[in-house]
Amino acid sequence: MQGAAAVVTAAVDDQDGRRARGEAPETVTAERFRPDLVAADLDGTLLTPGLEASPELPGALAALEAAGAPFLICTGRMFRSARRVAAQLGLRHGPIVCYQGAMVADLGTGARLLHRPMNGEVAAAVVRRLRELGRHLNAYIDDQLYVERLDDWARRCAEHSEVGIELVDDLAAAVAARPPTKLVVLSEPADVDVLLPRLQEEWRGRLYVVRSQPSYIEIAAPGVSKSGALQWLCDRDGLRRERTVACGDAPNDLDMLRWAGLGVAMAEAAPEVRAAADLVVPRAGLPALLASLAAAPRA
């Protein structure tokens, strides 16, 4: 390996167990550090904006599995959409983190290992509020996409995720009766710039509100996060957080980049995401980094 992908940077934590960003991290060679767990975001990390994966990626993921270094996808996507992409990458068993961490499911059986849906009445209040604001809203109930307005936003989202759409007359009533796993607001990026802090302030302490893509605002139950789901898996399986690797590119990846022993940001990511990481690599260089981790002996 040559260049940045040949170096693995182990995080230095402060007394509270949080990443001490800006301090000099401990640097070790890939030959000395094989992780207990590797997690990566899907859109913008494992996949390009055009939803294409590097032809080298399936081989790198297979190498991690063969080396006994578990790899899992950690995405905001719904399970059925992420499961399809996982299979295309050669991942057909083991856990997958979906819905920003609100669900952990088994790729093989489809069983839900962890599920943290929203409160139905709170979700209904969000639906009514977004109606007032005149913004499009998706609801995800039992791994199905629900809308009350079949517009271009709904069609684009369904096409992106390769799923069908359930049209209902009253989305607020639907989520009150069957609490959703998450809600997603869709709008133009410039509008999201203004709307995101407004919604975060309005629902502070009651909901998790985060931007996942330029036009997406994701809303989930309080306490939901990608890092929270990964910690749950580490606790379940006896894995060491300081020996984990997390890869991402978007604001909804910030928490897991800061949580992991090694946070890896894509060079194409926004400045705030790159600043939160220990290591920055081009998206095209990610398979090489993963392969180097697979080749390292376990400490």
C-alpha positions, 0 to 999 in steps of 0.5 A, a space after each residue: 500500500 502507498 499513501 494515506 491508505 497505508 496508515 491507520 490512525 488510532 483515536 486518542 480519547 479524553 477522560 469522557 471517552 470522546 474523541 479529542 479532535 485537533 490533538 495529535 493522534 497515535 499513528 500505527 501502520 496497517 500491518 499492526 492494526 486489524 479492527 474488531 469491526 468496520 462500518 461504512 455508510 452507503 450513499 456517498 461512501 460505498 456508493 458514488 452519487 451515481 449509485 455505483 460501487 467500485 469494482 474493487 469493493 466486493 473483493 475488499 469486503 470479502 477479504 475483511 470477512 475472510 480475515 475475521 474483521 466483521 464489516 457492516 453497512 451503517 446507513 440511513 436507508 430503509 432495510 429493504 433498500 439497503 439489503 438489496 445493495 448489500 447483496 450486490 456487494 456480496 453481503 448476505 448475512 450478518 447485521 446491518 444498521 438502517 434508518 440512521 441507527 433506528 433499526 439493526 436487522 439481520 441480512 440473512 433472515 430479515 429479523 429485526 435485532 433492534 428497533 427504536 421507532 418514533 412516538 406515534 403522537 409526536 410523529 403525527 405532530 411533525 406531519 401536521 407541522 410540515 403540512 403547515 410549512 408546505 414541505 414534502 414528507 416521507 414516512 417509513 412504517 414497517 419498512 414501507 414508504 408512505 406519503 400523502 402526496 405523490 409528487 416529484 419528491 416522492 417519485 425521486 426518493 422511491 426511484 433512488 431506493 428502488 421501492 414502491 410507494 404507499 399513498 394515504 389520505 392522512 399521513 398524520 393519522 397513519 403514523 399515529 396508528 402505526 409509529 414510523 421508524 423515521 420521517 424524511 423531509 425533502 426540499 431543495 438544498 438551499 431551503 434545507 440550509 434554512 429549514 434544518 436549524 429551524 426544525 432542530 431547534 423546534 424539536 430539540 430534546 424530543 427528536 433526532 433531526 439531521 441532514 443526510 443528503 443535500 435535499 434530505 432532513 431525517 427525523 427519528 426518535 430521540 437517542 437514535 444515531 448510527 454510533 448508538 447502534 454500533 455501540 449496541 452491537 459492540 456491547 452485544 458481541 463483546 467488541 472493543 470500540 477503540 478497535 472499530 473503524 467507521 467510514 462516512 461522508 455526510 453530516 449524519 455520519 459525524 457521530 459515528 466518525 467521532 465515536 469510532 476508534 478510527 473515523 475515516 471521511 471521504 475526501 469528497 465530503 464537506 469540510 465539517 465531516 473531514 474535520 471530524 475524521 482521523 483519516 481522509 481518503 478519496 472514495 476511490 481509495 476506500 477499497 484499498 484501505 479496507 484491503 489493507 486492514 484485512 491484511 493486518 494481523 490481529 493484535 
